[in-house]
Amino acid sequence: MEEKFVFIGLAGLLGLYLIGTAMFRPLRLLVRLAAYMLLGGGLLIAINAVFGHLGLHIAVNPVTLLTAGILQLPGVALLVLIHYFII
């Protein structure tokens, strides 16, 4: 009888662990994306402030924020090249 309670308790703890992991993994992804967007925003604002007098203005929207945030300096360079050659 006591072994049965031990196994039920262990199964319950395993279930709580699995449910907790499944609930917090998407939250962690959203927090990471928000941090990347903040970093990208800082990079884009800095680039716009420094190179604004040269006519370089990169729009600040979610796509450019994530591009600059995830890829960081190469992403900003990519956005600058797109601005000069395509737009």
PDB file of N, CA, C and O in Angstrom:
ATOM      1  N   MET A   1       0.822  -1.190   0.000  1.00  0.00           N
ATOM      2  CA  MET A   1       0.000   0.000   0.000  1.00  0.00           C
ATOM      3  C   MET A   1       0.867   1.255   0.000  1.00  0.00           C
ATOM      4  O   MET A   1       0.543   2.228  -0.680  1.00  0.00           O
ATOM      5  N   GLU A   2       1.958   1.244   0.749  1.00  0.00           N
ATOM      6  CA  GLU A   2       2.811   2.427   0.820  1.00  0.00           C
ATOM      7  C   GLU A   2       3.587   2.637  -0.474  1.00  0.00           C
ATOM      8  O   GLU A   2       3.845   3.773  -0.870  1.00  0.00           O
ATOM      9  N   GLU A   3       3.959   1.537  -1.135  1.00  0.00           N
ATOM     10  CA  GLU A   3       4.655   1.660  -2.411  1.00  0.00           C
ATOM     11  C   GLU A   3       3.747   2.288  -3.463  1.00  0.00           C
ATOM     12  O   GLU A   3       4.205   3.023  -4.338  1.00  0.00           O
ATOM     13  N   LYS A   4       2.479   1.993  -3.365  1.00  0.00           N
ATOM     14  CA  LYS A   4       1.509   2.545  -4.303  1.00  0.00           C
ATOM     15  C   LYS A   4       1.456   4.069  -4.166  1.00  0.00           C
ATOM     16  O   LYS A   4       1.393   4.775  -5.172  1.00  0.00           O
ATOM     17  N   PHE A   5       1.480   4.581  -2.934  1.00  0.00           N
ATOM     18  CA  PHE A   5       1.450   6.029  -2.712  1.00  0.00           C
ATOM     19  C   PHE A   5       2.739   6.691  -3.200  1.00  0.00           C
ATOM     20  O   PHE A   5       2.713   7.816  -3.699  1.00  0.00           O
ATOM     21  N   VAL A   6       3.855   5.994  -3.055  1.00  0.00           N
ATOM     22  CA  VAL A   6       5.129   6.531  -3.537  1.00  0.00           C
ATOM     23  C   VAL A   6       5.093   6.659  -5.060  1.00  0.00           C
ATOM     24  O   VAL A   6       5.489   7.690  -5.604  1.00  0.00           O
ATOM     25  N   PHE A   7       4.623   5.620  -5.749  1.00  0.00           N
ATOM     26  CA  PHE A   7       4.547   5.668  -7.207  1.00  0.00           C
ATOM     27  C   PHE A   7       3.547   6.721  -7.685  1.00  0.00           C
ATOM     28  O   PHE A   7       3.797   7.406  -8.677  1.00  0.00           O
ATOM     29  N   ILE A   8       2.427   6.854  -6.991  1.00  0.00           N
ATOM     30  CA  ILE A   8       1.444   7.885  -7.352  1.00  0.00           C
ATOM     31  C   ILE A   8       2.042   9.276  -7.146  1.00  0.00           C
ATOM     32  O   ILE A   8       1.841  10.168  -7.971  1.00  0.00           O
ATOM     33  N   GLY A   9       2.771   9.461  -6.053  1.00  0.00           N
ATOM     34  CA  GLY A   9       3.425  10.747  -5.789  1.00  0.00           C
ATOM     35  C   GLY A   9       4.476  11.080  -6.836  1.00  0.00           C
ATOM     36  O   GLY A   9       4.556  12.218  -7.300  1.00  0.00           O
ATOM     37  N   LEU A  10       5.290  10.083  -7.215  1.00  0.00           N
ATOM     38  CA  LEU A  10       6.305  10.308  -8.245  1.00  0.00           C
ATOM     39  C   LEU A  10       5.672  10.604  -9.602  1.00  0.00           C
ATOM     40  O   LEU A  10       6.162  11.456 -10.343  1.00  0.00           O
ATOM     41  N   ALA A  11       4.594   9.908  -9.928  1.00  0.00           N
ATOM     42  CA  ALA A  11       3.891  10.169 -11.186  1.00  0.00           C
ATOM     43  C   ALA A  11       3.293  11.574 -11.180  1.00  0.00           C
ATOM     44  O   ALA A  11       3.308  12.263 -12.200  1.00  0.00           O
ATOM     45  N   GLY A  12       2.769  11.997 -10.037  1.00  0.00           N
ATOM     46  CA  GLY A  12       2.222  13.347  -9.930  1.00  0.00           C
ATOM     47  C   GLY A  12       3.297  14.412 -10.092  1.00  0.00           C
ATOM     48  O   GLY A  12       3.077  15.423 -10.759  1.00  0.00           O
ATOM     49  N   LEU A  13       4.461  14.189  -9.484  1.00  0.00           N
ATOM     50  CA  LEU A  13       5.565  15.141  -9.627  1.00  0.00           C
ATOM     51  C   LEU A  13       6.070  15.198 -11.068  1.00  0.00           C
ATOM     52  O   LEU A  13       6.388  16.272 -11.579  1.00  0.00           O
ATOM     53  N   LEU A  14       6.140  14.044 -11.716  1.00  0.00           N
ATOM     54  CA  LEU A  14       6.547  14.013 -13.121  1.00  0.00           C
ATOM     55  C   LEU A  14       5.536  14.766 -13.989  1.00  0.00           C
ATOM     56  O   LEU A  14       5.922  15.505 -14.895  1.00  0.00           O
ATOM     57  N   GLY A  15       4.249  14.580 -13.713  1.00  0.00           N
ATOM     58  CA  GLY A  15       3.213  15.297 -14.455  1.00  0.00           C
ATOM     59  C   GLY A  15       3.309  16.799 -14.258  1.00  0.00           C
ATOM     60  O   GLY A  15       3.173  17.560 -15.216  1.00  0.00           O
ATOM     61  N   LEU A  16       3.544  17.240 -13.014  1.00  0.00           N
ATOM     62  CA  LEU A  16       3.706  18.672 -12.756  1.00  0.00           C
ATOM     63  C   LEU A  16       4.924  19.235 -13.483  1.00  0.00           C
ATOM     64  O   LEU A  16       4.885  20.346 -14.012  1.00  0.00           O
ATOM     65  N   TYR A  17       5.998  18.460 -13.503  1.00  0.00           N
ATOM     66  CA  TYR A  17       7.210  18.901 -14.202  1.00  0.00           C
ATOM     67  C   TYR A  17       6.942  19.052 -15.701  1.00  0.00           C
ATOM     68  O   TYR A  17       7.335  20.050 -16.307  1.00  0.00           O
ATOM     69  N   LEU A  18       6.284  18.077 -16.289  1.00  0.00           N
ATOM     70  CA  LEU A  18       6.011  18.130 -17.731  1.00  0.00           C
ATOM     71  C   LEU A  18       5.067  19.269 -18.087  1.00  0.00           C
ATOM     72  O   LEU A  18       5.269  19.952 -19.092  1.00  0.00           O
ATOM     73  N   ILE A  19       4.047  19.478 -17.281  1.00  0.00           N
ATOM     74  CA  ILE A  19       3.107  20.574 -17.535  1.00  0.00           C
ATOM     75  C   ILE A  19       3.800  21.921 -17.362  1.00  0.00           C
ATOM     76  O   ILE A  19       3.599  22.834 -18.162  1.00  0.00           O
ATOM     77  N   GLY A  20       4.618  22.045 -16.315  1.00  0.00           N
ATOM     78  CA  GLY A  20       5.349  23.294 -16.091  1.00  0.00           C
ATOM     79  C   GLY A  20       6.310  23.607 -17.222  1.00  0.00           C
ATOM     80  O   GLY A  20       6.426  24.755 -17.651  1.00  0.00           O
ATOM     81  N   THR A  21       6.998  22.582 -17.702  1.00  0.00           N
ATOM     82  CA  THR A  21       7.923  22.778 -18.818  1.00  0.00           C
ATOM     83  C   THR A  21       7.165  23.194 -20.076  1.00  0.00           C
ATOM     84  O   THR A  21       7.608  24.085 -20.801  1.00  0.00           O
ATOM     85  N   ALA A  22       6.046  22.568 -20.334  1.00  0.00           N
ATOM     86  CA  ALA A  22       5.264  22.892 -21.529  1.00  0.00           C
ATOM     87  C   ALA A  22       4.677  24.296 -21.453  1.00  0.00           C
ATOM     88  O   ALA A  22       4.465  24.931 -22.487  1.00  0.00           O
ATOM     89  N   MET A  23       4.413  24.787 -20.256  1.00  0.00           N
ATOM     90  CA  MET A  23       3.820  26.117 -20.129  1.00  0.00           C
ATOM     91  C   MET A  23       4.868  27.224 -20.189  1.00  0.00           C
ATOM     92  O   MET A  23       4.587  28.303 -20.710  1.00  0.00           O
ATOM     93  N   PHE A  24       6.067  26.980 -19.669  1.00  0.00           N
ATOM     94  CA  PHE A  24       7.056  28.049 -19.587  1.00  0.00           C
ATOM     95  C   PHE A  24       7.973  28.138 -20.801  1.00  0.00           C
ATOM     96  O   PHE A  24       8.642  29.157 -20.977  1.00  0.00           O
ATOM     97  N   ARG A  25       8.028  27.124 -21.631  1.00  0.00           N
ATOM     98  CA  ARG A  25       8.884  27.184 -22.819  1.00  0.00           C
ATOM     99  C   ARG A  25       8.409  28.267 -23.797  1.00  0.00           C
ATOM    100  O   ARG A  25       9.245  29.039 -24.267  1.00  0.00           O
ATOM    101  N   PRO A  26       7.123  28.369 -24.128  1.00  0.00           N
ATOM    102  CA  PRO A  26       6.691  29.467 -25.014  1.00  0.00           C
ATOM    103  C   PRO A  26       6.886  30.843 -24.374  1.00  0.00           C
ATOM    104  O   PRO A  26       7.186  31.816 -25.066  1.00  0.00           O
ATOM    105  N   LEU A  27       6.717  30.921 -23.055  1.00  0.00           N
ATOM    106  CA  LEU A  27       6.923  32.191 -22.368  1.00  0.00           C
ATOM    107  C   LEU A  27       8.384  32.621 -22.474  1.00  0.00           C
ATOM    108  O   LEU A  27       8.672  33.802 -22.673  1.00  0.00           O
ATOM    109  N   ARG A  28       9.297  31.675 -22.342  1.00  0.00           N
ATOM    110  CA  ARG A  28      10.715  31.980 -22.468  1.00  0.00           C
ATOM    111  C   ARG A  28      11.031  32.468 -23.881  1.00  0.00           C
ATOM    112  O   ARG A  28      11.838  33.382 -24.052  1.00  0.00           O
ATOM    113  N   LEU A  29      10.407  31.872 -24.885  1.00  0.00           N
ATOM    114  CA  LEU A  29      10.615  32.302 -26.265  1.00  0.00           C
ATOM    115  C   LEU A  29      10.112  33.730 -26.474  1.00  0.00           C
ATOM    116  O   LEU A  29      10.773  34.525 -27.142  1.00  0.00           O
ATOM    117  N   LEU A  30       8.960  34.058 -25.914  1.00  0.00           N
ATOM    118  CA  LEU A  30       8.422  35.412 -26.054  1.00  0.00           C
ATOM    119  C   LEU A  30       9.305  36.440 -25.362  1.00  0.00           C
ATOM    120  O   LEU A  30       9.503  37.539 -25.881  1.00  0.00           O
ATOM    121  N   VAL A  31       9.836  36.091 -24.199  1.00  0.00           N
ATOM    122  CA  VAL A  31      10.730  37.009 -23.486  1.00  0.00           C
ATOM    123  C   VAL A  31      12.008  37.219 -24.290  1.00  0.00           C
ATOM    124  O   VAL A  31      12.513  38.339 -24.370  1.00  0.00           O
ATOM    125  N   ARG A  32      12.530  36.160 -24.882  1.00  0.00           N
ATOM    126  CA  ARG A  32      13.744  36.272 -25.697  1.00  0.00           C
ATOM    127  C   ARG A  32      13.487  37.143 -26.929  1.00  0.00           C
ATOM    128  O   ARG A  32      14.327  37.971 -27.281  1.00  0.00           O
ATOM    129  N   LEU A  33      12.344  36.967 -27.583  1.00  0.00           N
ATOM    130  CA  LEU A  33      12.018  37.796 -28.748  1.00  0.00           C
ATOM    131  C   LEU A  33      11.849  39.264 -28.363  1.00  0.00           C
ATOM    132  O   LEU A  33      12.253  40.155 -29.111  1.00  0.00           O
ATOM    133  N   ALA A  34      11.253  39.517 -27.197  1.00  0.00           N
ATOM    134  CA  ALA A  34      11.106  40.897 -26.729  1.00  0.00           C
ATOM    135  C   ALA A  34      12.472  41.524 -26.466  1.00  0.00           C
ATOM    136  O   ALA A  34      12.689  42.693 -26.782  1.00  0.00           O
ATOM    137  N   ALA A  35      13.389  40.756 -25.891  1.00  0.00           N
ATOM    138  CA  ALA A  35      14.736  41.274 -25.652  1.00  0.00           C
ATOM    139  C   ALA A  35      15.450  41.564 -26.969  1.00  0.00           C
ATOM    140  O   ALA A  35      16.145  42.573 -27.089  1.00  0.00           O
ATOM    141  N   TYR A  36      15.283  40.682 -27.961  1.00  0.00           N
ATOM    142  CA  TYR A  36      15.882  40.922 -29.276  1.00  0.00           C
ATOM    143  C   TYR A  36      15.298  42.177 -29.920  1.00  0.00           C
ATOM    144  O   TYR A  36      16.018  42.941 -30.562  1.00  0.00           O
ATOM    145  N   MET A  37      13.997  42.387 -29.749  1.00  0.00           N
ATOM    146  CA  MET A  37      13.371  43.577 -30.327  1.00  0.00           C
ATOM    147  C   MET A  37      13.899  44.847 -29.663  1.00  0.00           C
ATOM    148  O   MET A  37      14.113  45.853 -30.339  1.00  0.00           O
ATOM    149  N   LEU A  38      14.111  44.811 -28.355  1.00  0.00           N
ATOM    150  CA  LEU A  38      14.676  45.978 -27.671  1.00  0.00           C
ATOM    151  C   LEU A  38      16.099  46.255 -28.143  1.00  0.00           C
ATOM    152  O   LEU A  38      16.466  47.406 -28.376  1.00  0.00           O
ATOM    153  N   LEU A  39      16.891  45.210 -28.282  1.00  0.00           N
ATOM    154  CA  LEU A  39      18.259  45.372 -28.773  1.00  0.00           C
ATOM    155  C   LEU A  39      18.253  45.915 -30.202  1.00  0.00           C
ATOM    156  O   LEU A  39      19.026  46.815 -30.530  1.00  0.00           O
ATOM    157  N   GLY A  40      17.393  45.373 -31.039  1.00  0.00           N
ATOM    158  CA  GLY A  40      17.283  45.855 -32.416  1.00  0.00           C
ATOM    159  C   GLY A  40      16.828  47.302 -32.483  1.00  0.00           C
ATOM    160  O   GLY A  40      17.304  48.071 -33.318  1.00  0.00           O
ATOM    161  N   GLY A  41      15.906  47.670 -31.605  1.00  0.00           N
ATOM    162  CA  GLY A  41      15.453  49.057 -31.565  1.00  0.00           C
ATOM    163  C   GLY A  41      16.573  50.007 -31.191  1.00  0.00           C
ATOM    164  O   GLY A  41      16.709  51.084 -31.771  1.00  0.00           O
ATOM    165  N   GLY A  42      17.369  49.601 -30.222  1.00  0.00           N
ATOM    166  CA  GLY A  42      18.515  50.429 -29.837  1.00  0.00           C
ATOM    167  C   GLY A  42      19.518  50.578 -30.968  1.00  0.00           C
ATOM    168  O   GLY A  42      20.037  51.667 -31.208  1.00  0.00           O
ATOM    169  N   LEU A  43      19.787  49.481 -31.660  1.00  0.00           N
ATOM    170  CA  LEU A  43      20.716  49.545 -32.792  1.00  0.00           C
ATOM    171  C   LEU A  43      20.174  50.432 -33.915  1.00  0.00           C
ATOM    172  O   LEU A  43      20.910  51.239 -34.483  1.00  0.00           O
ATOM    173  N   LEU A  44      18.896  50.281 -34.230  1.00  0.00           N
ATOM    174  CA  LEU A  44      18.325  51.080 -35.324  1.00  0.00           C
ATOM    175  C   LEU A  44      18.257  52.560 -34.973  1.00  0.00           C
ATOM    176  O   LEU A  44      18.510  53.412 -35.825  1.00  0.00           O
ATOM    177  N   ILE A  45      17.923  52.867 -33.742  1.00  0.00           N
ATOM    178  CA  ILE A  45      17.884  54.274 -33.332  1.00  0.00           C
ATOM    179  C   ILE A  45      19.285  54.878 -33.377  1.00  0.00           C
ATOM    180  O   ILE A  45      19.459  56.025 -33.788  1.00  0.00           O
ATOM    181  N   ALA A  46      20.285  54.100 -32.953  1.00  0.00           N
ATOM    182  CA  ALA A  46      21.661  54.594 -33.001  1.00  0.00           C
ATOM    183  C   ALA A  46      22.114  54.817 -34.444  1.00  0.00           C
ATOM    184  O   ALA A  46      22.731  55.838 -34.746  1.00  0.00           O
ATOM    185  N   ILE A  47      21.816  53.882 -35.326  1.00  0.00           N
ATOM    186  CA  ILE A  47      22.200  54.029 -36.739  1.00  0.00           C
ATOM    187  C   ILE A  47      21.477  55.220 -37.365  1.00  0.00           C
ATOM    188  O   ILE A  47      22.083  55.986 -38.114  1.00  0.00           O
ATOM    189  N   ASN A  48      20.193  55.379 -37.067  1.00  0.00           N
ATOM    190  CA  ASN A  48      19.441  56.513 -37.619  1.00  0.00           C
ATOM    191  C   ASN A  48      19.979  57.837 -37.088  1.00  0.00           C
ATOM    192  O   ASN A  48      20.010  58.826 -37.820  1.00  0.00           O
ATOM    193  N   ALA A  49      20.402  57.872 -35.826  1.00  0.00           N
ATOM    194  CA  ALA A  49      20.928  59.109 -35.252  1.00  0.00           C
ATOM    195  C   ALA A  49      22.299  59.452 -35.831  1.00  0.00           C
ATOM    196  O   ALA A  49      22.583  60.616 -36.113  1.00  0.00           O
ATOM    197  N   VAL A  50      23.140  58.448 -36.004  1.00  0.00           N
ATOM    198  CA  VAL A  50      24.500  58.701 -36.484  1.00  0.00           C
ATOM    199  C   VAL A  50      24.518  59.012 -37.979  1.00  0.00           C
ATOM    200  O   VAL A  50      25.197  59.944 -38.407  1.00  0.00           O
ATOM    201  N   PHE A  51      23.784  58.245 -38.768  1.00  0.00           N
ATOM    202  CA  PHE A  51      23.840  58.394 -40.220  1.00  0.00           C
ATOM    203  C   PHE A  51      22.630  59.119 -40.804  1.00  0.00           C
ATOM    204  O   PHE A  51      22.430  59.089 -42.018  1.00  0.00           O
ATOM    205  N   GLY A  52      21.832  59.758 -39.985  1.00  0.00           N
ATOM    206  CA  GLY A  52      20.660  60.476 -40.477  1.00  0.00           C
ATOM    207  C   GLY A  52      21.014  61.652 -41.359  1.00  0.00           C
ATOM    208  O   GLY A  52      20.288  61.960 -42.304  1.00  0.00           O
ATOM    209  N   HIS A  53      22.122  62.313 -41.063  1.00  0.00           N
ATOM    210  CA  HIS A  53      22.517  63.467 -41.874  1.00  0.00           C
ATOM    211  C   HIS A  53      23.022  63.061 -43.257  1.00  0.00           C
ATOM    212  O   HIS A  53      23.127  63.908 -44.144  1.00  0.00           O
ATOM    213  N   LEU A  54      23.334  61.786 -43.455  1.00  0.00           N
ATOM    214  CA  LEU A  54      23.746  61.288 -44.769  1.00  0.00           C
ATOM    215  C   LEU A  54      22.567  60.802 -45.605  1.00  0.00           C
ATOM    216  O   LEU A  54      22.746  60.326 -46.726  1.00  0.00           O
ATOM    217  N   GLY A  55      21.374  60.924 -45.058  1.00  0.00           N
ATOM    218  CA  GLY A  55      20.186  60.503 -45.787  1.00  0.00           C
ATOM    219  C   GLY A  55      19.797  59.062 -45.531  1.00  0.00           C
ATOM    220  O   GLY A  55      18.929  58.523 -46.217  1.00  0.00           O
ATOM    221  N   LEU A  56      20.422  58.437 -44.562  1.00  0.00           N
ATOM    222  CA  LEU A  56      20.112  57.047 -44.239  1.00  0.00           C
ATOM    223  C   LEU A  56      19.081  57.026 -43.118  1.00  0.00           C
ATOM    224  O   LEU A  56      19.360  57.434 -41.991  1.00  0.00           O
ATOM    225  N   HIS A  57      17.904  56.551 -43.441  1.00  0.00           N
ATOM    226  CA  HIS A  57      16.860  56.400 -42.433  1.00  0.00           C
ATOM    227  C   HIS A  57      16.218  55.035 -42.629  1.00  0.00           C
ATOM    228  O   HIS A  57      15.574  54.780 -43.647  1.00  0.00           O
ATOM    229  N   ILE A  58      16.400  54.163 -41.647  1.00  0.00           N
ATOM    230  CA  ILE A  58      15.817  52.825 -41.700  1.00  0.00           C
ATOM    231  C   ILE A  58      14.552  52.842 -40.853  1.00  0.00           C
ATOM    232  O   ILE A  58      14.579  53.249 -39.691  1.00  0.00           O
ATOM    233  N   ALA A  59      13.460  52.406 -41.430  1.00  0.00           N
ATOM    234  CA  ALA A  59      12.183  52.387 -40.720  1.00  0.00           C
ATOM    235  C   ALA A  59      12.259  51.431 -39.532  1.00  0.00           C
ATOM    236  O   ALA A  59      12.881  50.371 -39.604  1.00  0.00           O
ATOM    237  N   VAL A  60      11.617  51.831 -38.448  1.00  0.00           N
ATOM    238  CA  VAL A  60      11.591  50.995 -37.247  1.00  0.00           C
ATOM    239  C   VAL A  60      10.230  50.314 -37.197  1.00  0.00           C
ATOM    240  O   VAL A  60       9.225  50.940 -36.858  1.00  0.00           O
ATOM    241  N   ASN A  61      10.202  49.023 -37.538  1.00  0.00           N
ATOM    242  CA  ASN A  61       8.988  48.219 -37.469  1.00  0.00           C
ATOM    243  C   ASN A  61       9.374  46.842 -36.940  1.00  0.00           C
ATOM    244  O   ASN A  61      10.565  46.561 -36.805  1.00  0.00           O
ATOM    245  N   PRO A  62       8.419  45.984 -36.639  1.00  0.00           N
ATOM    246  CA  PRO A  62       8.768  44.689 -36.032  1.00  0.00           C
ATOM    247  C   PRO A  62       9.732  43.839 -36.857  1.00  0.00           C
ATOM    248  O   PRO A  62      10.570  43.137 -36.289  1.00  0.00           O
ATOM    249  N   VAL A  63       9.630  43.888 -38.178  1.00  0.00           N
ATOM    250  CA  VAL A  63      10.524  43.071 -39.010  1.00  0.00           C
ATOM    251  C   VAL A  63      11.957  43.582 -38.917  1.00  0.00           C
ATOM    252  O   VAL A  63      12.886  42.793 -38.741  1.00  0.00           O
ATOM    253  N   THR A  64      12.143  44.892 -39.033  1.00  0.00           N
ATOM    254  CA  THR A  64      13.501  45.427 -38.941  1.00  0.00           C
ATOM    255  C   THR A  64      14.044  45.311 -37.524  1.00  0.00           C
ATOM    256  O   THR A  64      15.246  45.118 -37.339  1.00  0.00           O
ATOM    257  N   LEU A  65      13.174  45.426 -36.517  1.00  0.00           N
ATOM    258  CA  LEU A  65      13.626  45.258 -35.133  1.00  0.00           C
ATOM    259  C   LEU A  65      14.149  43.851 -34.894  1.00  0.00           C
ATOM    260  O   LEU A  65      15.210  43.676 -34.295  1.00  0.00           O
ATOM    261  N   LEU A  66      13.414  42.847 -35.357  1.00  0.00           N
ATOM    262  CA  LEU A  66      13.865  41.467 -35.172  1.00  0.00           C
ATOM    263  C   LEU A  66      15.094  41.160 -36.022  1.00  0.00           C
ATOM    264  O   LEU A  66      15.972  40.416 -35.585  1.00  0.00           O
ATOM    265  N   THR A  67      15.170  41.718 -37.226  1.00  0.00           N
ATOM    266  CA  THR A  67      16.353  41.502 -38.063  1.00  0.00           C
ATOM    267  C   THR A  67      17.593  42.081 -37.393  1.00  0.00           C
ATOM    268  O   THR A  67      18.630  41.422 -37.318  1.00  0.00           O
ATOM    269  N   ALA A  68      17.483  43.303 -36.913  1.00  0.00           N
ATOM    270  CA  ALA A  68      18.624  43.935 -36.252  1.00  0.00           C
ATOM    271  C   ALA A  68      18.909  43.296 -34.897  1.00  0.00           C
ATOM    272  O   ALA A  68      20.066  43.233 -34.482  1.00  0.00           O
ATOM    273  N   GLY A  69      17.890  42.828 -34.209  1.00  0.00           N
ATOM    274  CA  GLY A  69      18.095  42.242 -32.890  1.00  0.00           C
ATOM    275  C   GLY A  69      18.687  40.853 -32.942  1.00  0.00           C
ATOM    276  O   GLY A  69      19.612  40.546 -32.189  1.00  0.00           O
ATOM    277  N   ILE A  70      18.173  40.009 -33.816  1.00  0.00           N
ATOM    278  CA  ILE A  70      18.656  38.628 -33.880  1.00  0.00           C
ATOM    279  C   ILE A  70      20.021  38.564 -34.559  1.00  0.00           C
ATOM    280  O   ILE A  70      20.923  37.883 -34.071  1.00  0.00           O
ATOM    281  N   LEU A  71      20.183  39.270 -35.683  1.00  0.00           N
ATOM    282  CA  LEU A  71      21.455  39.221 -36.409  1.00  0.00           C
ATOM    283  C   LEU A  71      22.467  40.247 -35.911  1.00  0.00           C
ATOM    284  O   LEU A  71      23.647  40.159 -36.248  1.00  0.00           O
ATOM    285  N   GLN A  72      22.031  41.201 -35.126  1.00  0.00           N
ATOM    286  CA  GLN A  72      22.826  42.265 -34.530  1.00  0.00           C
ATOM    287  C   GLN A  72      23.538  43.091 -35.593  1.00  0.00           C
ATOM    288  O   GLN A  72      22.873  43.584 -36.504  1.00  0.00           O
ATOM    289  N   LEU A  73      24.845  43.267 -35.526  1.00  0.00           N
ATOM    290  CA  LEU A  73      25.534  44.151 -36.459  1.00  0.00           C
ATOM    291  C   LEU A  73      25.439  43.689 -37.915  1.00  0.00           C
ATOM    292  O   LEU A  73      25.234  44.532 -38.788  1.00  0.00           O
ATOM    293  N   PRO A  74      25.577  42.396 -38.223  1.00  0.00           N
ATOM    294  CA  PRO A  74      25.358  41.986 -39.619  1.00  0.00           C
ATOM    295  C   PRO A  74      23.927  42.260 -40.093  1.00  0.00           C
ATOM    296  O   PRO A  74      23.716  42.540 -41.273  1.00  0.00           O
ATOM    297  N   GLY A  75      22.958  42.186 -39.204  1.00  0.00           N
ATOM    298  CA  GLY A  75      21.581  42.495 -39.574  1.00  0.00           C
ATOM    299  C   GLY A  75      21.397  43.958 -39.906  1.00  0.00           C
ATOM    300  O   GLY A  75      20.680  44.303 -40.845  1.00  0.00           O
ATOM    301  N   VAL A  76      22.045  44.824 -39.135  1.00  0.00           N
ATOM    302  CA  VAL A  76      21.969  46.258 -39.426  1.00  0.00           C
ATOM    303  C   VAL A  76      22.675  46.550 -40.746  1.00  0.00           C
ATOM    304  O   VAL A  76      22.194  47.357 -41.541  1.00  0.00           O
ATOM    305  N   ALA A  77      23.812  45.900 -40.982  1.00  0.00           N
ATOM    306  CA  ALA A  77      24.508  46.078 -42.263  1.00  0.00           C
ATOM    307  C   ALA A  77      23.631  45.605 -43.418  1.00  0.00           C
ATOM    308  O   ALA A  77      23.597  46.239 -44.472  1.00  0.00           O
ATOM    309  N   LEU A  78      22.928  44.499 -43.223  1.00  0.00           N
ATOM    310  CA  LEU A  78      22.000  44.003 -44.240  1.00  0.00           C
ATOM    311  C   LEU A  78      20.896  45.018 -44.512  1.00  0.00           C
ATOM    312  O   LEU A  78      20.552  45.260 -45.669  1.00  0.00           O
ATOM    313  N   LEU A  79      20.345  45.606 -43.476  1.00  0.00           N
ATOM    314  CA  LEU A  79      19.289  46.608 -43.657  1.00  0.00           C
ATOM    315  C   LEU A  79      19.819  47.850 -44.369  1.00  0.00           C
ATOM    316  O   LEU A  79      19.118  48.439 -45.193  1.00  0.00           O
ATOM    317  N   VAL A  80      21.046  48.249 -44.058  1.00  0.00           N
ATOM    318  CA  VAL A  80      21.645  49.404 -44.733  1.00  0.00           C
ATOM    319  C   VAL A  80      21.858  49.099 -46.212  1.00  0.00           C
ATOM    320  O   VAL A  80      21.571  49.940 -47.064  1.00  0.00           O
ATOM    321  N   LEU A  81      22.361  47.901 -46.526  1.00  0.00           N
ATOM    322  CA  LEU A  81      22.558  47.525 -47.928  1.00  0.00           C
ATOM    323  C   LEU A  81      21.234  47.446 -48.681  1.00  0.00           C
ATOM    324  O   LEU A  81      21.149  47.869 -49.834  1.00  0.00           O
ATOM    325  N   ILE A  82      20.215  46.914 -48.043  1.00  0.00           N
ATOM    326  CA  ILE A  82      18.891  46.874 -48.669  1.00  0.00           C
ATOM    327  C   ILE A  82      18.383  48.288 -48.924  1.00  0.00           C
ATOM    328  O   ILE A  82      17.775  48.560 -49.960  1.00  0.00           O
ATOM    329  N   HIS A  83      18.636  49.185 -47.975  1.00  0.00           N
ATOM    330  CA  HIS A  83      18.191  50.571 -48.132  1.00  0.00           C
ATOM    331  C   HIS A  83      18.877  51.233 -49.330  1.00  0.00           C
ATOM    332  O   HIS A  83      18.229  51.938 -50.103  1.00  0.00           O
ATOM    333  N   TYR A  84      20.164  51.010 -49.482  1.00  0.00           N
ATOM    334  CA  TYR A  84      20.888  51.671 -50.570  1.00  0.00           C
ATOM    335  C   TYR A  84      20.653  51.033 -51.930  1.00  0.00           C
ATOM    336  O   TYR A  84      20.550  51.747 -52.927  1.00  0.00           O
ATOM    337  N   PHE A  85      20.565  49.713 -51.998  1.00  0.00           N
ATOM    338  CA  PHE A  85      20.494  49.060 -53.305  1.00  0.00           C
ATOM    339  C   PHE A  85      19.073  48.784 -53.789  1.00  0.00           C
ATOM    340  O   PHE A  85      18.840  48.742 -54.997  1.00  0.00           O
ATOM    341  N   ILE A  86      18.140  48.600 -52.898  1.00  0.00           N
ATOM    342  CA  ILE A  86      16.788  48.234 -53.322  1.00  0.00           C
ATOM    343  C   ILE A  86      15.822  49.403 -53.197  1.00  0.00           C
ATOM    344  O   ILE A  86      15.021  49.647 -54.099  1.00  0.00           O
ATOM    345  N   ILE A  87      15.889  50.104 -52.120  1.00  0.00           N
ATOM    346  CA  ILE A  87      14.909  51.180 -51.879  1.00  0.00           C
ATOM    347  C   ILE A  87      15.369  52.476 -52.509  1.00  0.00           C
ATOM    348  O   ILE A  87      14.678  53.490 -52.411  1.00  0.00           O
TER     349      ILE A  87
END
